[in-house]
Amino acid sequence: MLLRTGVTSLLVLVAAAHLAEAGKVKAQVLCGVIVDNKVETVIPAPDKRKLDKPISCAVHLDAGFDVADLNAMLFTDRDSAMKHSGPIGKDADFEKVLAVDDDFAACSDFTITARVLSADRQLWESKIVVKQVCPAAVAARPAVASKPAAPAAGEDGTGWADGELDKVPADARDAINGWITTYVFLDGGFFDSFPTGGVKIGKQTVTRKTARALSDKAGSAYLLTKIMPMFNCKQAEDAMKNPENCAWSKWHALAQSKTELWIYNTDNSFYGPYESAVFKKQGGKWVWTAVKEYDQGEP
């Protein structure tokens, strides 16, 4: 089974949100990105990350085993998607892998619909709404001149507060701006940005291999690092579910030395503490190494 064996327990919290009943039939649908027989991403992903890998779904029957001729159906609202169907029963989940480009598209919202039917009669249905937030294409940057040019405005969520980019060494700007873009939009490149030695976050070292799992456990990468690129949300959960209801913060920089730079964003109160991403120059490259708290104190 794709999801039930050794993996379903990791998705049971999601499944609870999609439990329904119609007559005698009860069922649940579980979906996730599975890599090496482990859940890499629970669907829907709370951080709305870019989805560019196949999604495994299983429809599991909880009740209604005595109903004859039960079949399950699974499909998305993408125009090119097929309606996948097959038998389901007490000891046989209905499982299907949804393919990128066929069943859903990376960087586009979509809805997964699961049904249980007897002949042509629908007995149960559940929908999973999947949202994705992906970065806009980043234009090629010109070579850095000997005298730094005025900072660009930056797209929402990636912009610098007035004069803050001037504090970033010229040879660090590409690395820092790239990190900010992948962090704000949480696309796949963010997890690739973890260096070989890992990043020290609190008391734990987060590596490229453990970053996704630890982010999912915390609720999102934002909650793992506690660096929040948005503030003033209409509701607390909007930062994870409806970022359009929040205001984007501007990024600030703190040069600790010629080889160490901290970046952070504020909630417009302008005094800390603020969790900061720490970058160090190692072997001629700027590398993200830690998350530390920067406390400016009260004004």
Summary of the structure (lengths in Angstrom):
residues: 299
radius of gyration: 22.7
end to end distance: 59.0
largest distance: 77.0
contacts: 876
relative contact order: 0.12
helix: 18%
strand: 37%
